[in-house]
Amino acid sequence: MAAVALPAKTQEHQWPSARQAWLGTWMLHVCYVFAILDRIIIGQLAPLLQTDLELSDTDLGLIQGIGFAVCYTLFGLGIGWMVDRFTRKHLVAIGIVIWSFATVASAWALGFWTLALARVGVAMGEASLNPAASSLISDYFPRATRPLAYGIYQMGAAIGSLLSYILSGVILASLDDTGHVVLPLIGELAAWQIVFIAIGVPGIFSGMLVASIHEPTRKGLSAELSRAPATWAAVFAFLNLNRRTFIALFGGVSLTMMSVYGMLFWLASFFQRVHDLPPSWTGIWYGLTGGVIGVVSAAISGPITRRLVNQGREDGAMLTCLIGAAGVFVIGTAAPLMPSAFLALGAFAIVKIFINLPTSAALTSINEITPNELRGKVTSIYILVFGILASGSGALIVALITEHLFGDPAAIGWSLALVNGIACGGSVLLLAWGLKGFRESRKRAAVWND
């Protein structure tokens, strides 16, 4: 336990060149664009999928919720083990090719089970990205630069979200939402099938490119852990030593994103049911408002953390998570209750200012306090908690409340507000409680972390 508490830094290596580090970071950013694009597009297509494949709210919540999350998190644990041992860029390259093929396969879903199987493939591939990318960036840059690098990486999620809405909106609008098109050698396809194919194919080629980025030397290695492979026993000892920090960080960020995932998944259905607007309207207008604001939010996450740290806040990374959670709590609860479509759109767009702060700063927080040998495994545990609470529960809980508590599809706005208020309220309390623990964890990590 003492070795975990105060790991001595024994290996010194030069940092990669600025060109290698930033090129690698931007390529990982592109991978994250495709990951989020492929992951959340199903929410924008939900109304059409429910009509053509005869799916209920709960069916879609299970497919994109528990089904996706269980596969994502289980594979993530295995990938975390591999990240600490094998070439990380190759894991990313293989993952993106797998999830892109699975996205294309979603276009030929015939019902619940075939769509669920395709989304399992998306989850399997995407499980490789965050553990590997997080570890790579921590070895590209010293501590002072990492918040900016993680912010750029996280900006990929914002751009992926933006493209998901705008591209789907434009395609659906050009086909009048429910239209069909005939393609050579393929035949007639519905609008939602065209969207899956259009966003899946480019990802296959990006997977080939990411294999060419620089694989940096691992840094921040612990003297004790370097004598033997880092075991899960060492991981759990480290987590126990820093339990207040990790309970607050993992639980707080996951609760916020549980609400966010539910909100984003059901957004098109919300505007269709409550305000009688087609999915193409949501895609275009939310993409142009919330999508653009989300990109700005991701870009400022790193500078916010750096500014807080420069002001003497050693807990600056976790404090950034708290600021984001508080913003989503206040604005996100009010947004679905707005009396008009444009007021609701504006409020949902404002929420985007805060959405990317917790996820970006969470990666910075984990890597600030975790020895290199444990980063893949610790990040995979974060993804396990995140996957079950956020990806797994958000869409499903909203569906269950809408169908079984309110019993009215048009009450989806109240469901979104209720879930956001409870989840984000709990998140704010957890993250505030964890600030002291994070400061203590940072002091222990100062021995080896640059």
C-alpha positions as a printed NumPy array, in Angstrom:
array([[  0.   ,   0.   ,   0.   ],
       [  2.86 ,   2.357,   0.776],
       [  4.215,   1.816,  -2.721],
       [  0.875,   2.843,  -4.151],
       [  0.636,   5.844,  -1.845],
       [  3.991,   7.369,  -2.725],
       [  5.282,   5.944,  -6.012],
       [  8.726,   7.24 ,  -6.83 ],
       [  9.405,   8.439, -10.326],
       [ 12.275,   6.37 , -11.696],
       [ 12.096,   6.748, -15.48 ],
       [ 12.882,   9.986, -17.285],
       [ 12.233,  10.284, -21.001],
       [ 12.011,  13.215, -23.296],
       [  8.558,  14.307, -24.316],
       [  7.605,  13.796, -27.974],
       [  8.079,  16.713, -30.327],
       [  5.272,  19.27 , -30.413],
       [  4.422,  18.142, -33.949],
       [  4.124,  14.479, -32.952],
       [  2.117,  15.241, -29.814],
       [ -0.384,  17.611, -31.384],
       [ -0.782,  15.52 , -34.552],
       [ -1.537,  12.483, -32.399],
       [ -3.983,  14.466, -30.263],
       [ -5.848,  15.834, -33.268],
       [ -6.084,  12.37 , -34.834],
       [ -7.557,  11.045, -31.575],
       [ -9.904,  14.042, -31.7  ],
       [-11.086,  12.894, -35.16 ],
       [-11.643,   9.379, -33.806],
       [-13.791,  10.818, -31.018],
       [-15.811,  12.756, -33.598],
       [-16.738,   9.507, -35.324],
       [-17.313,   7.697, -32.02 ],
       [-19.908,  10.199, -30.805],
       [-21.387,  10.607, -34.277],
       [-21.977,   6.869, -34.554],
       [-23.101,   6.538, -30.925],
       [-25.798,   9.215, -30.681],
       [-27.183,   9.215, -34.215],
       [-29.722,   6.587, -33.191],
       [-31.454,   9.151, -30.967],
       [-31.999,  11.513, -33.877],
       [-33.429,   8.612, -35.882],
       [-35.581,   7.309, -33.018],
       [-38.973,   8.478, -34.369],
       [-38.324,   6.844, -37.758],
       [-36.934,   3.64 , -36.24 ],
       [-39.968,   3.331, -33.992],
       [-42.266,   3.601, -37.003],
       [-40.413,   1.299, -39.423],
       [-39.191,  -1.316, -36.94 ],
       [-42.183,  -1.115, -34.551],
       [-40.114,  -0.288, -31.466],
       [-41.399,   1.154, -28.193],
       [-39.642,   3.775, -26.052],
       [-38.47 ,   0.995, -23.745],
       [-37.164,  -1.059, -26.684],
       [-34.971,   1.815, -27.815],
       [-33.925,   2.565, -24.252],
       [-32.789,  -1.034, -23.828],
       [-30.892,  -1.081, -27.133],
       [-29.041,   2.18 , -26.645],
       [-29.082,   1.989, -22.861],
       [-28.359,  -1.222, -20.984],
       [-27.492,  -3.264, -24.087],
       [-24.947,  -0.757, -25.352],
       [-23.538,   0.02 , -21.913],
       [-23.004,  -3.568, -20.77 ],
       [-20.992,  -4.421, -23.883],
       [-19.148,  -1.102, -23.81 ],
       [-18.098,  -1.474, -20.191],
       [-17.248,  -5.185, -20.259],
       [-15.038,  -4.784, -23.3  ],
       [-13.656,  -1.596, -21.762],
       [-12.271,  -3.557, -18.789],
       [-10.403,  -5.879, -21.136],
       [ -9.194,  -2.976, -23.231],
       [ -7.959,  -1.216, -20.078],
       [ -5.741,  -4.217, -19.347],
       [ -4.461,  -4.178, -22.939],
       [ -3.808,  -0.413, -22.905],
       [ -1.301,  -0.837, -20.07 ],
       [  0.597,  -3.521, -22.028],
       [  0.244,  -3.135, -25.804],
       [  0.588,  -0.519, -28.532],
       [ -2.245,   1.903, -27.846],
       [ -2.609,   3.422, -31.321],
       [ -3.277,  -0.024, -32.807],
       [ -6.057,  -0.645, -30.284],
       [ -7.7  ,   2.62 , -31.368],
       [ -7.333,   1.802, -35.07 ],
       [ -8.897,  -1.649, -34.728],
       [-11.706,  -0.256, -32.577],
       [-12.769,   2.468, -35.   ],
       [-12.892,   0.052, -37.94 ],
       [-15.104,  -2.303, -35.909],
       [-17.564,   0.356, -34.755],
       [-17.777,   1.947, -38.209],
       [-18.657,  -1.362, -39.863],
       [-21.252,  -1.95 , -37.131],
       [-22.8  ,   1.485, -37.794],
       [-23.166,   0.627, -41.473],
       [-24.694,  -2.721, -40.492],
       [-27.338,  -0.847, -38.463],
       [-28.844,   0.253, -41.79 ],
       [-30.007,  -3.311, -42.444],
       [-31.674,  -3.879, -39.075],
       [-35.026,  -5.664, -39.363],
       [-36.256,  -5.256, -35.798],
       [-35.276,  -5.173, -32.137],
       [-32.716,  -7.975, -32.104],
       [-30.879,  -7.145, -35.317],
       [-30.621,  -3.47 , -34.379],
       [-29.439,  -4.465, -30.895],
       [-26.755,  -6.732, -32.382],
       [-25.452,  -3.963, -34.634],
       [-25.285,  -1.54 , -31.706],
       [-23.361,  -4.154, -29.696],
       [-20.731,  -3.984, -32.442],
       [-20.599,  -0.207, -32.083],
       [-20.124,  -0.565, -28.319],
       [-17.358,  -3.177, -28.72 ],
       [-15.351,  -0.944, -31.034],
       [-15.835,   2.27 , -29.083],
       [-14.671,   0.616, -25.857],
       [-11.091,   0.91 , -27.111],
       [-11.002,   4.668, -27.575],
       [-11.135,   6.45 , -24.213],
       [ -8.684,   4.249, -22.249],
       [ -6.133,   4.293, -25.069],
       [ -6.56 ,   7.983, -25.964],
       [ -6.42 ,   9.073, -22.32 ],
       [ -3.189,   7.15 , -21.781],
       [ -1.616,   8.406, -25.018],
       [ -2.324,  12.071, -24.255],
       [ -0.879,  11.727, -20.756],
       [  2.385,  10.611, -22.401],
       [  2.308,  13.28 , -25.107],
       [  2.33 ,  16.276, -22.743],
       [  3.53 ,  17.369, -19.29 ],
       [  0.952,  18.202, -16.651],
       [  0.678,  21.918, -17.509],
       [ -0.37 ,  21.219, -21.098],
       [ -2.629,  18.21 , -20.529],
       [ -5.857,  20.136, -19.731],
       [ -5.655,  21.869, -23.125],
       [ -4.898,  18.567, -24.88 ],
       [ -7.767,  16.787, -23.156],
       [-10.016,  19.709, -24.037],
       [ -9.119,  19.339, -27.712],
       [ -9.727,  15.605, -27.522],
       [-13.053,  16.152, -25.778],
       [-13.973,  18.718, -28.417],
       [-14.275,  15.724, -30.729],
       [-17.364,  14.695, -28.777],
       [-18.889,  18.135, -29.273],
       [-18.147,  18.166, -33.   ],
       [-19.434,  14.606, -33.333],
       [-22.659,  15.678, -31.65 ],
       [-22.926,  18.723, -33.917],
       [-22.373,  16.664, -37.063],
       [-24.813,  14.024, -35.871],
       [-27.634,  16.538, -35.709],
       [-26.784,  18.596, -38.776],
       [-25.973,  15.707, -41.133],
       [-29.009,  13.698, -40.104],
       [-31.169,  16.824, -40.299],
       [-29.99 ,  17.705, -43.803],
       [-30.342,  14.128, -45.092],
       [-33.779,  13.681, -43.548],
       [-34.951,  17.063, -44.809],
       [-33.784,  16.271, -48.341],
       [-35.804,  13.049, -48.213],
       [-38.8  ,  14.641, -46.48 ],
       [-38.052,  12.7  , -43.263],
       [-39.89 ,   9.538, -44.339],
       [-38.791,   9.405, -47.962],
       [-36.858,   6.668, -49.714],
       [-34.057,   6.617, -52.247],
       [-32.89 ,   3.95 , -54.702],
       [-29.129,   3.29 , -54.843],
       [-27.336,   1.312, -57.591],
       [-26.617,  -2.324, -56.63 ],
       [-28.251,  -1.798, -53.228],
       [-31.853,  -0.96 , -54.029],
       [-34.404,   1.097, -52.147],
       [-33.399,   2.462, -48.759],
       [-35.296,   4.475, -46.168],
       [-34.002,   7.824, -44.921],
       [-32.711,   6.393, -41.644],
       [-30.769,   3.697, -43.524],
       [-29.053,   6.338, -45.657],
       [-27.989,   8.197, -42.501],
       [-26.392,   5.112, -40.93 ],
       [-24.418,   4.369, -44.1  ],
       [-23.347,   7.987, -44.65 ],
       [-21.822,   8.344, -41.177],
       [-20.373,   4.835, -40.893],
       [-18.309,   4.578, -44.062],
       [-15.899,   7.537, -43.438],
       [-14.949,   6.13 , -40.046],
       [-13.476,   3.033, -41.655],
       [-10.878,   5.136, -43.464],
       [-10.01 ,   7.228, -40.396],
       [ -9.163,   4.007, -38.567],
       [ -6.463,   3.327, -41.121],
       [ -4.96 ,   6.801, -40.584],
       [ -4.788,   6.676, -36.788],
       [ -2.464,   3.667, -36.946],
       [  0.256,   6.036, -38.235],
       [  0.384,   8.397, -35.224],
       [  3.321,   8.489, -32.81 ],
       [  3.292,   5.986, -29.927],
       [  4.993,   7.852, -27.042],
       [  7.199,   6.362, -24.351],
       [  5.273,   5.758, -21.123],
       [  6.012,   8.295, -18.388],
       [  5.022,   8.832, -14.772],
       [  6.057,   5.25 , -14.002],
       [  6.089,   4.07 , -10.401],
       [  9.296,   2.509,  -9.101],
       [  7.504,  -0.257,  -7.242],
       [  4.992,  -0.984,  -9.969],
       [  7.691,  -1.007, -12.655],
       [  9.329,  -4.089, -11.144],
       [  6.351,  -6.243, -12.132],
       [  3.204,  -5.923, -14.261],
       [  0.566,  -3.772, -12.621],
       [ -2.05 ,  -6.124, -11.192],
       [ -5.719,  -5.584, -10.446],
       [ -4.789,  -5.903,  -6.761],
       [ -2.582,  -2.818,  -7.146],
       [ -5.428,  -1.028,  -8.913],
       [ -7.907,  -1.739,  -6.121],
       [ -5.368,  -0.766,  -3.461],
       [ -4.848,   2.539,  -5.268],
       [ -8.591,   3.127,  -5.616],
       [ -9.125,   2.355,  -1.939],
       [ -6.377,   4.77 ,  -0.923],
       [ -8.115,   7.497,  -2.958],
       [-11.685,   6.272,  -2.461],
       [-13.236,   9.644,  -1.622],
       [-11.816,  11.15 ,  -4.808],
       [-12.902,   8.331,  -7.087],
       [-16.369,   7.844,  -5.58 ],
       [-17.061,  11.532,  -6.087],
       [-15.417,  11.787,  -9.504],
       [-16.78 ,   8.613, -11.078],
       [-20.228,   8.912,  -9.515],
       [-20.628,  12.667,  -9.948],
       [-19.604,  12.869, -13.601],
       [-21.612,   9.745, -14.471],
       [-24.806,  11.099, -12.885],
       [-24.536,  14.333, -14.844],
       [-23.956,  12.482, -18.085],
       [-26.792,  10.062, -17.333],
       [-29.154,  12.983, -17.671],
       [-27.281,  14.367, -20.684],
       [-27.412,  11.065, -22.563],
       [-31.126,  10.729, -21.863],
       [-31.67 ,  14.321, -22.969],
       [-29.741,  13.975, -26.235],
       [-31.246,  10.599, -27.079],
       [-34.859,  11.752, -26.731],
       [-34.422,  15.302, -28.069],
       [-35.896,  14.623, -31.523],
       [-38.8  ,  12.718, -29.958],
       [-39.362,  15.556, -27.479],
       [-39.722,  18.196, -30.196],
       [-41.881,  15.908, -32.31 ],
       [-44.271,  14.913, -29.507],
       [-44.447,  18.171, -27.558],
       [-44.018,  20.775, -30.306],
       [-45.081,  18.795, -33.408],
       [-41.776,  19.341, -35.23 ],
       [-40.075,  16.731, -37.476],
       [-36.669,  15.15 , -36.702],
       [-35.082,  17.131, -39.538],
       [-36.022,  20.418, -37.765],
       [-34.367,  19.261, -34.537],
       [-31.286,  18.075, -36.363],
       [-30.651,  21.284, -38.252],
       [-31.629,  23.847, -35.609],
       [-30.168,  22.101, -32.579],
       [-27.026,  21.358, -34.554],
       [-26.619,  25.016, -35.475],
       [-27.229,  26.229, -31.908],
       [-26.363,  23.627, -29.302],
       [-23.866,  21.881, -31.546],
       [-21.801,  25.004, -32.145],
       [-21.97 ,  26.027, -28.478],
       [-20.86 ,  22.51 , -27.504],
       [-17.703,  22.871, -29.575],
       [-16.893,  26.131, -27.781],
       [-17.589,  24.469, -24.434],
       [-15.147,  21.658, -25.145],
       [-12.519,  24.138, -26.316],
       [-12.691,  26.191, -23.093],
       [-12.712,  23.238, -20.694],
       [ -8.927,  22.918, -20.625],
       [ -8.261,  26.657, -20.231],
       [-10.798,  26.833, -17.383],
       [ -8.977,  24.061, -15.522],
       [ -5.582,  25.642, -16.201],
       [ -6.799,  29.049, -14.981],
       [ -8.14 ,  27.543, -11.757],
       [ -4.864,  25.708, -11.14 ],
       [ -2.844,  28.854, -11.87 ],
       [ -4.958,  30.642,  -9.266],
       [ -3.777,  28.132,  -6.69 ],
       [ -6.648,  25.628,  -6.905],
       [ -4.964,  22.213,  -6.826],
       [ -8.475,  20.788,  -7.19 ],
       [ -9.03 ,  22.802, -10.394],
       [ -9.766,  19.758, -12.563],
       [-12.505,  18.421, -10.281],
       [-13.832,  21.934,  -9.669],
       [-14.326,  22.209, -13.445],
       [-16.439,  19.04 , -13.275],
       [-18.518,  20.637, -10.51 ],
       [-19.094,  23.841, -12.497],
       [-20.323,  21.81 , -15.456],
       [-22.641,  19.67 , -13.315],
       [-24.167,  22.746, -11.655],
       [-24.894,  24.364, -15.015],
       [-26.576,  21.253, -16.4  ],
       [-28.597,  20.936, -13.175],
       [-30.076,  24.434, -13.361],
       [-30.61 ,  24.946, -17.095],
       [-31.232,  21.314, -18.014],
       [-34.124,  20.994, -15.587],
       [-35.841,  24.073, -16.998],
       [-35.222,  23.405, -20.715],
       [-37.863,  20.706, -21.392],
       [-40.505,  22.73 , -19.528],
       [-40.211,  25.844, -21.699],
       [-43.592,  26.943, -23.177],
       [-42.463,  27.203, -26.815],
       [-40.218,  25.272, -29.179],
       [-37.755,  28.125, -29.656],
       [-37.45 ,  28.831, -25.925],
       [-36.838,  25.124, -25.357],
       [-34.283,  25.066, -28.17 ],
       [-32.486,  28.057, -26.645],
       [-32.396,  26.485, -23.208],
       [-31.132,  23.154, -24.54 ],
       [-28.449,  25.073, -26.447],
       [-27.355,  26.876, -23.254],
       [-27.033,  23.503, -21.501],
       [-24.369,  22.681, -24.079],
       [-22.105,  25.311, -22.498],
       [-21.719,  23.029, -19.492],
       [-22.041,  19.499, -20.916],
       [-18.425,  19.021, -21.968],
       [-16.791,  20.415, -18.829],
       [-17.254,  17.312, -16.62 ],
       [-16.166,  14.718, -19.191],
       [-13.055,  16.59 , -20.3  ],
       [-11.957,  17.521, -16.785],
       [-12.619,  13.973, -15.542],
       [ -9.901,  12.593, -17.836],
       [ -7.524,  15.309, -16.667],
       [ -8.351,  14.47 , -13.039],
       [ -7.779,  10.734, -13.441],
       [ -4.416,  11.144, -15.136],
       [ -3.204,  13.771, -12.647],
       [ -3.456,  11.377,  -9.727],
       [ -2.872,   7.928, -11.295],
       [  0.503,   6.247, -12.012],
       [  1.044,   5.43 , -15.685],
       [  0.973,   1.658, -15.119],
       [ -2.547,   1.912, -13.715],
       [ -4.074,   4.517, -16.022],
       [ -5.606,   2.102, -18.519],
       [ -7.249,   0.004, -15.811],
       [ -8.413,   2.974, -13.728],
       [ -9.862,   4.63 , -16.842],
       [-11.623,   1.382, -17.759],
       [-13.234,   1.284, -14.295],
       [-14.342,   4.879, -14.811],
       [-15.845,   3.795, -18.129],
       [-17.576,   0.882, -16.375],
       [-19.28 ,   3.228, -13.894],
       [-19.896,   5.828, -16.595],
       [-21.292,   3.241, -18.987],
       [-23.794,   1.773, -16.526],
       [-24.991,   5.07 , -15.031],
       [-24.738,   7.361, -18.065],
       [-24.861,   5.411, -21.318],
       [-26.789,   2.508, -19.831],
       [-29.408,   4.247, -17.737],
       [-30.115,   7.677, -19.197],
       [-32.225,   6.819, -22.223],
       [-33.889,   3.849, -20.518],
       [-34.922,   5.684, -17.325],
       [-36.526,   8.484, -19.345],
       [-38.413,   5.873, -21.393],
       [-39.629,   3.988, -18.311],
       [-40.81 ,   7.16 , -16.575],
       [-42.618,   8.343, -19.702],
       [-44.363,   5.016, -20.314],
       [-44.999,   3.783, -16.774],
       [-45.101,   6.826, -14.46 ],
       [-46.81 ,   9.37 , -16.705],
       [-48.314,   6.889, -19.167],
       [-48.307,   9.483, -21.935],
       [-45.733,   9.88 , -24.757],
       [-46.392,  13.642, -24.75 ],
       [-45.174,  13.836, -21.123],
       [-41.598,  13.189, -22.187],
       [-40.652,  16.774, -21.247],
       [-41.616,  16.147, -17.635],
       [-39.619,  12.914, -17.681],
       [-36.522,  14.729, -18.923],
       [-36.884,  17.451, -16.265],
       [-37.387,  14.927, -13.452],
       [-34.385,  12.803, -14.4  ],
       [-32.145,  15.846, -14.824],
       [-33.14 ,  17.406, -11.508],
       [-32.506,  14.26 ,  -9.476],
       [-29.367,  13.051, -11.283],
       [-27.578,  16.386, -11.592],
       [-28.568,  17.445,  -8.094],
       [-26.88 ,  14.301,  -6.768],
       [-23.887,  14.965,  -9.007],
       [-23.342,  18.458,  -7.589],
       [-23.416,  17.144,  -4.03 ],
       [-20.981,  14.295,  -4.794],
       [-18.446,  16.457,  -6.624],
       [-18.509,  19.155,  -3.932],
       [-17.883,  16.458,  -1.294],
       [-14.964,  15.074,  -3.322],
       [-12.925,  18.28 ,  -3.674],
       [-11.027,  17.729,  -0.428],
       [-10.252,  14.139,  -1.369],
       [ -8.928,  15.236,  -4.761],
       [ -6.571,  17.747,  -3.143],
       [ -5.184,  14.967,  -0.939],
       [ -4.788,  12.667,  -3.945],
       [ -2.892,  15.376,  -5.821],
       [ -0.417,  15.749,  -2.949],
       [  0.315,  12.013,  -3.039],
       [  0.74 ,  12.076,  -6.808],
       [  3.058,  15.116,  -6.809],
       [  6.056,  12.833,  -6.212],
       [  5.961,  11.325,  -9.7  ],
       [  3.575,  13.393, -11.849],
       [  4.981,  16.107, -14.117]])
